[in-house]
Every structure is written in C-alpha cells, then in structure tokens.
C-alpha cells in the first residue's frame, strides 16, 4: 500500500474523531468526577492535550454538529435546530478533504437533514453521488444511525435494527423494545422513555448494545480503509449517553445514589425575575430534573452509559495499537453538548451554563511534533468549529479562512505560537420549545446568543434583558447580574454587547471570496476602470502610467 503524503512529503495522518452525544465535561475522571472512573479516556488525555475551555456553538445536537462539520457558526450555516436542513450549497469538511485526496467517513450519528427543496431547485437527484454527499453532510456514510428509530420522522429502520433481528431480538421496533427498554417483573417491556425505568438493565446483552455495535463498526471501517490508501477522517459518533437513559448489565447497577453529586443550584435561581429563565424552569424536562428523586434515579444510569463508553473505547484503542493503525492516527474525543441533570433546576441542555455549553475535548497527535505537549492541560478558549481546520491541516488541505471560521489547533498540539481567541460564541433557537409557547415568542425573536471571554458570560436574549455571569467571583453561575446597576456590570454588558455586534458584522456569508477572486478584482480595478479622475494629468500623477497606454477596452470599461 502506498503511503499518502502532504505536498511537503511528510506522511499524512488519519483522524479518528470520536463524539459522544450529551456527555458533560465533568463526568470523566480526568475532568474531576470523584466517582466515575474513565481510565481509557484518561489515558488518551495523558498522551495528548486536554482542553479545559472547549465550547460548542449551540447547546443542542443538530446545530452544534452542523457547526462542527462546516467549521462555521450557526448564524453562518443557518441550520439553527434539529431537523433544520443544511442548505445544499454549504461547504463541509468532507468537501474540503476531497480536494486534498482524503475523505470524511461517518460511523454513527449526525442529525443531518437534507435540503431536498434546494436539491430539487438545482436539479440534483438525492440518490446520485452528489445528492448522497449533500444529504450526508459531506460524509461517506459507512454507517449512519441517528437513533430514534424506527418510528421517528427523522429515521426509519436502520442497519442496527437488522443486526438486532439477526441476533434474535425481533420486533417492529428492536431499537426501542430491546436496546432502549428494560423488562418488568412479569417480563413486560418497559420503555426507557419513562425516566422511572432508567435503572433497569437494558433488554439486550451488553455486547449487542448501541455502543458496542458502533465500536465494532468503526473497527470494520478501519480494516476496510487499510486497503484504500487514502487518508481519512472517521467520525465515530456515539448515540449515548444521550437519552433514553438506560444501559445494559452489568453497567446498570454499578452506581447508585451514593455516587450522585449534589446539584449545583440555589433557591435564588428559582426566584428569578427574568421571563425567559422562568419559562425554562417551567419547562417539563426542567420541572422533572429539579426533583431529587429523579436525579438520584437517572444519574446512575447516565454514569453507567459513560462507563460503558470508556470500556469500549479502551477496547478500540487497544485494537488500534495491535493493528498498528494508532501509529498514524490522530484521535480526538469530544461531545456535542452537555446535560444539566438537575443543576440550576434544569434538565436536558438548551441554555448556556457550563454543564450544557462546555464540553470535554482531548486530542492525541501521534506525530513527533506533538511529543513536547503530551499530557498538557490548556486553558485556551477553543470552539468546536476549530476541529474542522485542525483535521483539514492534518490531511494536507490548504487553509480556507474565507469559509472556515474555526481556527487550527495545531499550534497548541505542537507547542508553537499562533493560536489565540478572545471569546467564544454559542447560539440557540428555541422557537420549538415549551419556553417559546409559554412566552408566546415568535420564531424571529426566539433566539439567544452567548459570548464568553473566560470570565464574563453574557447572554443576549432577544426582547428581554441579557443574562450575565461573572465566573471569577461566581464560578457556579448562581447569580445573574444581567440586570445589575453596578457601574462595573453596566460597563461589562456594554463591552460584551459591542463585541457581539462586531462578531455579527463579519463577512460570515462571503464564502466565494477566495484569494484568487480577490486578486482578480484588484487586478480589474487596475485595468482601466477609471472612477473620479478629472483629467489625464491627474491620472498619470496617481498611477505613474501614461494615459495613452490604456487600451480602448480599458478606456470604455464599465
């Protein structure tokens, strides 16, 4: 097999990009959890770089993932919520990788929704090679499984359903009846959609669970890719520990109420005068997780799902070492957002406390240039959109700053200068939610934007006052000072609003302004289009060229 090389002749690494769904940053032992030990993820951090301040561009699955895949902010790619199609012309990491002779491959979940109207308008057959690429976010779908099947509008029957049936788990909904349900005392099926059933063992042997299955499929892909010769970015995207919260034996009872950390919350938060925050607390999922017995029942299952994930990652990493694939494979581990689990009296995700918007990020780079940063823990502010340019650089893609808004993390990984960020941005469209219905908020106003500079977290809430936290004096984000009349807080809010305005005024949509296009425009401006000159003498004084040298086309150009 020939070894792919960069233009400089160096061997190009592959990338295994692992994403867990709804995994909190602080539910790993390397990030400080006192009871949940994750030795395999910890070992990855010990030989790579662990990021302490990594933030997603939206605290909900779909738009967060679309930002990861495009390297662009939500306001730029326009897919603002789950099920919102990514427009057909939006470039993705897979498109950029193909230009460099590499490929992006999906094993697992994406939340991508195809822009079928856009494809029809352009005459693109969704079943064609181009149509499939546009429907799969630029990935080659080795195996796509978004969960929520087969009775969901987003996904019908899947290969995993076929797999379950082939192993004797046969029903109209194998995913729901076996992988995401338990059994009652009379062997009746009890769905994990009901939180009371979370502590039951899943109705499937562990080796046939979603996490085990998708790990095996990643190995299958890497075996097949060995014969290909092309460098690859494999997006191994796990469905868990996302709800439904249920895990197979023996993980279902590894943890109990003794391992549940006290919630981060205060009575003052429930007395908020902020209409949007009151609406959040009134939402069904927040009312549910604000109850202690719900937290104490569900969190042990959530921890079991994470423990299971760590064990399978250990199996995967060991296999990669045995086969030699690990020698030339960058491994990145992260999540698409977190999970409140009752902190701040909230459940699920959808707002901007650390539990929701901050994620784990660990990157192991096997190249010798990274030897000096092994085990590094960095406080640099980074965003999920930084992964796309980092992987592109590893694959030999040329930088595309006119499209990709993220920043290459290689300087951090290799201990060199060249990376800095003043703040991170995250956005949320809540038009679909209990909050919008309670507030009668129209879609165009059901929008929030967070900007965080490492200390001050400012959240713009359309039609309402902002929310502001000072993480230096209030690291648990218990005191909203968005309405404070303190001179310091007024000044901070003004500064953060100005920074948000400056960010919003960038050329987010000018993705065709390549260096080549700009050069042609500059050349055209010098090529005889004369605007504002009074006479030949003025022209010659300004340009240093004789006016007579202009071509007839140049003189009349418009």
KOLMAR-603623 format. One record per residue (C-alpha): residue number from 1; x, y, z. Coordinates in nm, 2 decimals. Example, Ala and Ser with C-alpha at 12.3 -4.5 7.8 and 13.67 -1.06 7.14 Angstrom:
2
R  1  1.23  -0.45  0.78
R  2  1.37  -0.11  0.71
This chain:
558
R  1  0.00  0.00  0.00
R  2  0.13  0.34  -0.09
R  3  0.16  0.60  0.19
R  4  -0.02  0.93  0.12
R  5  0.19  1.23  0.17
R  6  0.15  1.60  0.21
R  7  0.29  1.84  -0.06
R  8  0.59  1.87  0.16
R  9  0.65  1.49  0.15
R  10  0.55  1.42  0.51
R  11  0.32  1.13  0.59
R  12  -0.04  1.24  0.64
R  13  -0.21  1.11  0.95
R  14  -0.56  0.98  0.96
R  15  -0.81  1.12  1.22
R  16  -1.05  0.93  1.44
R  17  -1.29  1.19  1.56
R  18  -1.50  1.05  1.84
R  19  -1.81  1.23  1.96
R  20  -2.03  1.12  2.24
R  21  -2.38  1.27  2.25
R  22  -2.49  1.47  2.55
R  23  -2.17  1.40  2.75
R  24  -2.09  1.65  3.03
R  25  -1.73  1.76  3.05
R  26  -1.72  1.69  3.43
R  27  -1.85  1.33  3.41
R  28  -1.50  1.20  3.33
R  29  -1.23  1.13  3.59
R  30  -0.97  1.33  3.41
R  31  -1.20  1.63  3.44
R  32  -1.25  1.57  3.81
R  33  -1.55  1.34  3.87
R  34  -1.49  1.18  4.21
R  35  -1.68  0.85  4.15
R  36  -1.69  0.79  3.77
R  37  -1.36  0.65  3.67
R  38  -1.28  0.66  3.30
R  39  -0.92  0.52  3.27
R  40  -0.91  0.48  2.89
R  41  -1.02  0.83  2.82
R  42  -0.78  0.95  3.09
R  43  -0.50  0.76  2.93
R  44  -0.58  0.93  2.60
R  45  -0.55  1.27  2.78
R  46  -0.22  1.17  2.94
R  47  -0.07  1.12  2.59
R  48  -0.24  1.41  2.43
R  49  -0.38  1.76  2.51
R  50  -0.68  1.81  2.73
R  51  -0.87  2.13  2.68
R  52  -1.03  2.29  2.98
R  53  -1.23  2.56  2.80
R  54  -1.39  2.40  2.49
R  55  -1.73  2.53  2.39
R  56  -1.99  2.42  2.14
R  57  -2.16  2.66  1.90
R  58  -2.51  2.56  2.01
R  59  -2.63  2.37  2.32
R  60  -2.85  2.14  2.11
R  61  -2.75  1.85  1.89
R  62  -2.82  1.95  1.53
R  63  -2.68  2.30  1.50
R  64  -2.38  2.21  1.72
R  65  -2.30  1.92  1.48
R  66  -2.35  2.13  1.17
R  67  -2.10  2.38  1.31
R  68  -1.85  2.10  1.37
R  69  -1.89  1.97  1.02
R  70  -1.87  2.30  0.85
R  71  -1.63  2.48  1.08
R  72  -1.88  2.77  1.08
R  73  -2.10  2.94  1.33
R  74  -2.48  2.87  1.34
R  75  -2.56  3.21  1.21
R  76  -2.34  3.13  0.91
R  77  -2.46  2.79  0.81
R  78  -2.83  2.85  0.90
R  79  -2.92  2.51  1.04
R  80  -3.05  2.65  1.37
R  81  -3.22  2.35  1.52
R  82  -3.27  1.97  1.49
R  83  -3.44  1.89  1.16
R  84  -3.34  2.23  1.00
R  85  -3.18  2.14  0.66
R  86  -2.83  2.24  0.60
R  87  -2.86  2.43  0.27
R  88  -2.74  2.24  -0.03
R  89  -2.45  2.49  -0.11
R  90  -2.30  2.49  0.23
R  91  -1.94  2.35  0.21
R  92  -1.84  2.09  0.47
R  93  -1.52  1.94  0.60
R  94  -1.58  1.64  0.37
R  95  -1.58  1.87  0.06
R  96  -1.25  2.03  0.17
R  97  -1.09  1.69  0.24
R  98  -1.18  1.55  -0.10
R  99  -0.98  1.83  -0.26
R  100  -0.67  1.71  -0.08
R  101  -0.73  1.34  -0.18
R  102  -0.87  1.25  0.17
R  103  -1.22  1.16  0.27
R  104  -1.46  1.21  0.56
R  105  -1.64  0.89  0.67
R  106  -1.94  0.86  0.91
R  107  -1.99  0.58  1.16
R  108  -2.28  0.67  1.38
R  109  -2.50  0.98  1.44
R  110  -2.51  1.32  1.26
R  111  -2.86  1.48  1.30
R  112  -2.81  1.60  0.94
R  113  -3.13  1.68  0.75
R  114  -3.10  1.71  0.37
R  115  -3.21  2.02  0.18
R  116  -3.44  1.84  -0.05
R  117  -3.60  2.16  -0.18
R  118  -3.26  2.31  -0.26
R  119  -3.16  1.99  -0.44
R  120  -3.48  1.99  -0.64
R  121  -3.43  2.35  -0.74
R  122  -3.08  2.27  -0.87
R  123  -3.20  1.95  -1.04
R  124  -2.99  1.72  -0.81
R  125  -3.11  1.37  -0.77
R  126  -3.09  1.28  -0.40
R  127  -2.99  0.93  -0.50
R  128  -2.70  1.05  -0.71
R  129  -2.34  1.06  -0.59
R  130  -2.37  1.44  -0.54
R  131  -2.71  1.40  -0.39
R  132  -2.59  1.15  -0.13
R  133  -2.30  1.37  -0.04
R  134  -2.53  1.67  0.01
R  135  -2.77  1.45  0.21
R  136  -2.49  1.32  0.44
R  137  -2.32  1.64  0.54
R  138  -2.03  1.57  0.31
R  139  -1.95  1.24  0.47
R  140  -1.93  0.90  0.31
R  141  -2.19  0.72  0.52
R  142  -2.02  0.39  0.62
R  143  -2.30  0.35  0.87
R  144  -2.54  0.62  0.97
R  145  -2.76  0.58  1.28
R  146  -2.92  0.89  1.44
R  147  -3.11  0.68  1.69
R  148  -3.49  0.74  1.75
R  149  -3.60  0.47  1.51
R  150  -3.79  0.30  1.35
R  151  -4.10  0.50  1.44
R  152  -3.94  0.85  1.42
R  153  -3.99  1.11  1.14
R  154  -3.61  1.15  1.14
R  155  -3.51  0.79  1.10
R  156  -3.68  0.47  1.00
R  157  -3.55  0.12  1.01
R  158  -3.17  0.10  1.03
R  159  -2.88  -0.14  0.99
R  160  -2.87  -0.17  1.37
R  161  -3.23  -0.29  1.37
R  162  -3.14  -0.55  1.12
R  163  -2.84  -0.65  1.34
R  164  -3.07  -0.69  1.64
R  165  -3.32  -0.90  1.44
R  166  -3.03  -1.12  1.32
R  167  -2.94  -1.20  1.68
R  168  -3.29  -1.29  1.78
R  169  -3.42  -0.96  1.90
R  170  -3.71  -0.94  1.67
R  171  -4.00  -0.69  1.69
R  172  -4.15  -0.40  1.50
R  173  -3.91  -0.17  1.69
R  174  -3.60  -0.36  1.80
R  175  -3.42  -0.03  1.89
R  176  -3.70  0.07  2.13
R  177  -3.80  -0.27  2.26
R  178  -3.46  -0.41  2.33
R  179  -3.17  -0.15  2.33
R  180  -3.38  0.12  2.50
R  181  -3.62  -0.07  2.72
R  182  -3.60  -0.30  3.02
R  183  -3.81  -0.58  3.15
R  184  -4.07  -0.57  3.43
R  185  -4.13  -0.84  3.70
R  186  -4.36  -1.02  3.46
R  187  -4.12  -0.98  3.17
R  188  -4.32  -0.70  3.01
R  189  -4.13  -0.44  2.81
R  190  -4.08  -0.11  3.00
R  191  -3.97  0.18  2.78
R  192  -3.67  0.39  2.90
R  193  -3.85  0.69  2.76
R  194  -4.01  0.69  3.10
R  195  -3.74  0.80  3.35
R  196  -3.87  0.57  3.62
R  197  -3.74  0.28  3.41
R  198  -3.38  0.41  3.38
R  199  -3.23  0.19  3.64
R  200  -3.34  -0.14  3.47
R  201  -3.09  -0.33  3.27
R  202  -3.14  -0.27  2.90
R  203  -3.33  -0.56  2.74
R  204  -3.02  -0.66  2.53
R  205  -2.69  -0.82  2.62
R  206  -2.41  -0.56  2.65
R  207  -2.22  -0.70  2.35
R  208  -2.52  -0.61  2.13
R  209  -2.59  -0.26  2.27
R  210  -2.56  0.05  2.05
R  211  -2.22  0.15  2.20
R  212  -2.07  -0.20  2.14
R  213  -2.22  -0.22  1.79
R  214  -2.09  0.12  1.68
R  215  -1.74  0.05  1.82
R  216  -1.73  -0.27  1.61
R  217  -1.84  -0.08  1.30
R  218  -1.56  0.17  1.35
R  219  -1.32  -0.12  1.35
R  220  -1.48  -0.26  1.04
R  221  -1.43  0.07  0.86
R  222  -1.06  0.10  0.96
R  223  -0.99  -0.26  0.84
R  224  -1.15  -0.17  0.51
R  225  -0.96  0.16  0.48
R  226  -0.63  -0.01  0.52
R  227  -0.66  -0.14  0.16
R  228  -0.77  0.20  0.03
R  229  -0.46  0.41  0.08
R  230  -0.64  0.74  0.11
R  231  -0.60  0.94  0.44
R  232  -0.93  0.96  0.62
R  233  -1.12  1.14  0.89
R  234  -1.36  0.89  1.06
R  235  -1.63  1.05  1.26
R  236  -1.72  0.78  1.52
R  237  -2.04  0.94  1.66
R  238  -2.19  0.75  1.96
R  239  -2.56  0.79  2.03
R  240  -2.51  0.75  2.41
R  241  -2.51  0.88  2.69
R  242  -2.80  1.07  2.53
R  243  -3.15  0.98  2.65
R  244  -3.33  0.74  2.67
R  245  -3.12  0.68  2.98
R  246  -3.08  0.30  3.01
R  247  -2.77  0.08  2.99
R  248  -2.72  -0.30  2.98
R  249  -2.60  -0.51  3.27
R  250  -2.35  -0.50  3.43
R  251  -2.34  -0.12  3.39
R  252  -2.70  -0.06  3.51
R  253  -2.62  -0.11  3.88
R  254  -2.25  0.00  3.90
R  255  -2.36  0.33  4.05
R  256  -2.63  0.43  4.29
R  257  -2.75  0.73  4.50
R  258  -2.42  0.74  4.69
R  259  -2.24  0.84  4.37
R  260  -2.47  1.12  4.27
R  261  -2.30  1.46  4.33
R  262  -2.51  1.73  4.49
R  263  -2.68  1.96  4.24
R  264  -2.53  2.30  4.16
R  265  -2.83  2.53  4.22
R  266  -2.97  2.79  4.46
R  267  -3.31  2.90  4.58
R  268  -3.24  3.24  4.43
R  269  -3.23  3.09  4.08
R  270  -3.59  2.98  4.12
R  271  -3.69  3.33  4.22
R  272  -3.55  3.49  3.90
R  273  -3.73  3.79  3.76
R  274  -3.61  3.70  3.41
R  275  -3.91  3.59  3.19
R  276  -3.71  3.35  2.98
R  277  -3.53  3.19  3.27
R  278  -3.87  3.15  3.45
R  279  -4.00  2.98  3.13
R  280  -3.70  2.75  3.12
R  281  -3.77  2.64  3.48
R  282  -4.14  2.58  3.40
R  283  -4.05  2.35  3.10
R  284  -4.14  1.99  3.16
R  285  -3.79  1.85  3.15
R  286  -3.66  2.11  3.40
R  287  -3.95  2.05  3.64
R  288  -3.87  1.68  3.62
R  289  -3.50  1.70  3.69
R  290  -3.54  1.96  3.96
R  291  -3.68  1.68  4.17
R  292  -3.42  1.50  4.38
R  293  -3.57  1.15  4.33
R  294  -3.55  1.19  3.95
R  295  -3.18  1.30  3.96
R  296  -3.09  1.02  4.20
R  297  -3.27  0.76  3.98
R  298  -3.14  0.88  3.64
R  299  -2.78  0.99  3.70
R  300  -2.66  0.64  3.80
R  301  -2.78  0.51  3.46
R  302  -2.61  0.81  3.29
R  303  -2.29  0.73  3.47
R  304  -2.32  0.36  3.36
R  305  -2.35  0.47  3.00
R  306  -2.03  0.67  3.02
R  307  -1.85  0.39  3.20
R  308  -1.96  0.15  2.92
R  309  -1.84  0.40  2.66
R  310  -1.50  0.42  2.83
R  311  -1.46  0.05  2.83
R  312  -1.54  0.02  2.46
R  313  -1.30  0.30  2.38
R  314  -1.04  0.11  2.57
R  315  -1.11  -0.20  2.35
R  316  -1.10  0.02  2.04
R  317  -0.77  0.19  2.14
R  318  -0.61  -0.14  2.22
R  319  -0.71  -0.29  1.89
R  320  -0.57  0.02  1.71
R  321  -0.24  -0.04  1.88
R  322  -0.23  -0.41  1.80
R  323  -0.30  -0.35  1.43
R  324  -0.06  -0.05  1.40
R  325  -0.33  0.19  1.30
R  326  -0.27  0.40  1.61
R  327  0.08  0.49  1.49
R  328  -0.05  0.73  1.23
R  329  -0.39  0.83  1.36
R  330  -0.49  1.15  1.54
R  331  -0.76  1.07  1.80
R  332  -1.00  1.35  1.91
R  333  -1.26  1.29  2.17
R  334  -1.54  1.53  2.25
R  335  -1.92  1.58  2.29
R  336  -2.18  1.78  2.10
R  337  -2.31  1.94  2.43
R  338  -2.37  1.86  2.79
R  339  -2.66  1.77  3.01
R  340  -2.80  1.97  3.31
R  341  -2.90  1.67  3.52
R  342  -3.09  1.89  3.76
R  343  -2.82  2.16  3.80
R  344  -2.96  2.51  3.81
R  345  -3.31  2.33  3.85
R  346  -3.28  2.23  3.48
R  347  -3.28  1.92  3.26
R  348  -3.16  1.83  2.92
R  349  -2.95  2.11  2.76
R  350  -3.06  2.42  2.56
R  351  -2.90  2.70  2.77
R  352  -2.55  2.82  2.84
R  353  -2.44  2.72  3.19
R  354  -2.11  2.53  3.19
R  355  -2.30  2.20  3.23
R  356  -2.46  2.24  2.89
R  357  -2.23  2.45  2.66
R  358  -1.88  2.34  2.78
R  359  -1.76  2.00  2.66
R  360  -1.47  1.77  2.70
R  361  -1.21  1.79  2.43
R  362  -0.90  1.57  2.42
R  363  -0.67  1.54  2.11
R  364  -0.39  1.29  2.08
R  365  -0.15  1.36  1.79
R  366  0.10  1.07  1.73
R  367  0.34  1.29  1.53
R  368  0.68  1.37  1.68
R  369  0.60  1.74  1.67
R  370  0.35  1.68  1.95
R  371  0.59  1.50  2.18
R  372  0.65  1.82  2.39
R  373  0.28  1.86  2.47
R  374  0.19  1.51  2.59
R  375  -0.02  1.54  2.90
R  376  -0.07  1.91  2.85
R  377  -0.38  2.07  3.00
R  378  -0.46  2.40  2.84
R  379  -0.69  2.69  2.94
R  380  -0.71  2.84  2.59
R  381  -1.06  2.93  2.48
R  382  -1.14  2.70  2.19
R  383  -1.46  2.63  2.00
R  384  -1.59  2.31  1.84
R  385  -1.56  2.48  1.49
R  386  -1.18  2.46  1.55
R  387  -1.18  2.09  1.48
R  388  -1.25  2.12  1.11
R  389  -0.95  2.33  1.02
R  390  -0.73  2.12  1.25
R  391  -0.83  1.80  1.07
R  392  -0.80  1.97  0.73
R  393  -0.45  2.08  0.81
R  394  -0.36  1.73  0.91
R  395  -0.49  1.59  0.58
R  396  -0.30  1.85  0.38
R  397  -0.58  2.08  0.29
R  398  -0.50  2.44  0.22
R  399  -0.65  2.68  0.48
R  400  -0.98  2.84  0.38
R  401  -1.04  3.13  0.62
R  402  -1.30  3.28  0.39
R  403  -1.52  2.98  0.45
R  404  -1.40  2.81  0.77
R  405  -1.44  3.03  1.07
R  406  -1.27  2.80  1.32
R  407  -0.90  2.82  1.40
R  408  -0.64  2.54  1.35
R  409  -0.55  2.40  1.69
R  410  -0.22  2.25  1.56
R  411  -0.01  2.53  1.73
R  412  -0.15  2.42  2.07
R  413  -0.09  2.05  1.99
R  414  0.27  2.11  1.88
R  415  0.35  2.37  2.14
R  416  0.41  2.65  1.90
R  417  0.28  3.01  1.88
R  418  -0.01  3.12  1.66
R  419  -0.33  3.04  1.84
R  420  -0.53  3.29  2.04
R  421  -0.90  3.37  2.09
R  422  -1.06  3.65  2.30
R  423  -1.40  3.49  2.33
R  424  -1.63  3.20  2.23
R  425  -1.98  3.22  2.08
R  426  -2.28  2.99  2.11
R  427  -2.64  3.03  1.98
R  428  -2.98  2.88  2.04
R  429  -3.31  2.89  1.85
R  430  -3.58  2.80  2.10
R  431  -3.89  2.86  1.87
R  432  -3.99  2.49  1.90
R  433  -3.99  2.48  2.28
R  434  -4.21  2.50  2.59
R  435  -4.04  2.83  2.66
R  436  -4.15  2.99  2.33
R  437  -4.51  2.87  2.38
R  438  -4.52  3.00  2.74
R  439  -4.39  3.34  2.63
R  440  -4.58  3.35  2.30
R  441  -4.25  3.43  2.15
R  442  -4.24  3.44  1.77
R  443  -3.98  3.24  1.58
R  444  -3.78  3.55  1.48
R  445  -3.74  3.65  1.84
R  446  -3.69  3.31  2.00
R  447  -3.32  3.33  1.99
R  448  -3.03  3.37  2.23
R  449  -2.66  3.42  2.18
R  450  -2.38  3.37  2.43
R  451  -2.04  3.53  2.43
R  452  -1.78  3.43  2.69
R  453  -1.44  3.57  2.74
R  454  -1.31  3.33  3.00
R  455  -1.45  3.54  3.29
R  456  -1.77  3.71  3.18
R  457  -2.05  3.51  3.02
R  458  -2.30  3.74  2.85
R  459  -2.62  3.60  2.70
R  460  -2.83  3.82  2.47
R  461  -3.20  3.73  2.49
R  462  -3.40  3.89  2.21
R  463  -3.68  4.11  2.35
R  464  -3.56  4.05  2.71
R  465  -3.28  4.19  2.92
R  466  -2.95  4.00  2.90
R  467  -2.82  3.74  3.14
R  468  -2.47  3.79  3.28
R  469  -2.25  3.57  3.50
R  470  -1.90  3.65  3.64
R  471  -1.72  3.32  3.66
R  472  -1.44  3.47  3.86
R  473  -1.65  3.56  4.16
R  474  -1.93  3.31  4.09
R  475  -1.78  3.00  3.92
R  476  -2.11  2.80  3.97
R  477  -2.31  3.07  3.78
R  478  -2.57  3.11  4.05
R  479  -2.61  3.48  4.04
R  480  -2.74  3.65  3.73
R  481  -2.61  4.01  3.72
R  482  -2.77  4.09  3.38
R  483  -2.99  4.35  3.55
R  484  -2.74  4.48  3.80
R  485  -2.70  4.86  3.80
R  486  -2.34  4.83  3.93
R  487  -2.11  5.06  3.73
R  488  -1.88  4.76  3.66
R  489  -2.16  4.54  3.54
R  490  -2.31  4.80  3.32
R  491  -1.97  4.86  3.16
R  492  -1.91  4.48  3.11
R  493  -2.25  4.44  2.95
R  494  -2.18  4.73  2.71
R  495  -1.84  4.58  2.62
R  496  -1.98  4.24  2.56
R  497  -2.26  4.37  2.35
R  498  -2.01  4.56  2.14
R  499  -1.80  4.25  2.09
R  500  -2.11  4.06  1.99
R  501  -2.20  4.33  1.74
R  502  -1.85  4.32  1.59
R  503  -1.87  3.95  1.56
R  504  -2.21  3.96  1.39
R  505  -2.09  4.22  1.14
R  506  -1.82  4.00  0.99
R  507  -1.84  3.86  0.64
R  508  -2.00  3.53  0.76
R  509  -2.17  3.47  0.42
R  510  -1.89  3.58  0.18
R  511  -1.76  3.22  0.12
R  512  -1.69  3.28  -0.25
R  513  -1.43  3.55  -0.18
R  514  -1.12  3.33  -0.23
R  515  -0.78  3.48  -0.26
R  516  -0.80  3.42  -0.64
R  517  -1.13  3.61  -0.67
R  518  -1.00  3.90  -0.46
R  519  -0.68  3.91  -0.67
R  520  -0.89  3.93  -0.99
R  521  -1.10  4.21  -0.85
R  522  -0.79  4.40  -0.75
R  523  -0.64  4.35  -1.10
R  524  -0.96  4.45  -1.26
R  525  -0.96  4.77  -1.06
R  526  -0.62  4.85  -1.20
R  527  -0.72  4.75  -1.56
R  528  -0.87  5.07  -1.69
R  529  -1.19  5.13  -1.49
R  530  -1.14  5.50  -1.41
R  531  -1.36  5.65  -1.14
R  532  -1.31  6.00  -1.02
R  533  -1.01  6.12  -1.23
R  534  -1.05  6.48  -1.36
R  535  -0.80  6.47  -1.65
R  536  -0.50  6.29  -1.80
R  537  -0.26  6.47  -1.58
R  538  -0.43  6.36  -1.26
R  539  -0.44  6.00  -1.38
R  540  -0.07  6.00  -1.47
R  541  0.02  6.16  -1.13
R  542  -0.17  5.90  -0.94
R  543  -0.09  5.58  -1.13
R  544  0.26  5.67  -1.27
R  545  0.14  5.54  -1.61
R  546  0.08  5.73  -1.93
R  547  -0.29  5.77  -2.00
R  548  -0.22  5.69  -2.37
R  549  -0.12  5.33  -2.26
R  550  -0.48  5.24  -2.18
R  551  -0.64  5.01  -2.43
R  552  -0.96  5.11  -2.60
R  553  -1.14  4.84  -2.39
R  554  -0.99  4.99  -2.08
R  555  -1.10  5.34  -2.16
R  556  -1.45  5.24  -2.21
R  557  -1.47  4.96  -1.95
R  558  -1.76  4.96  -1.71
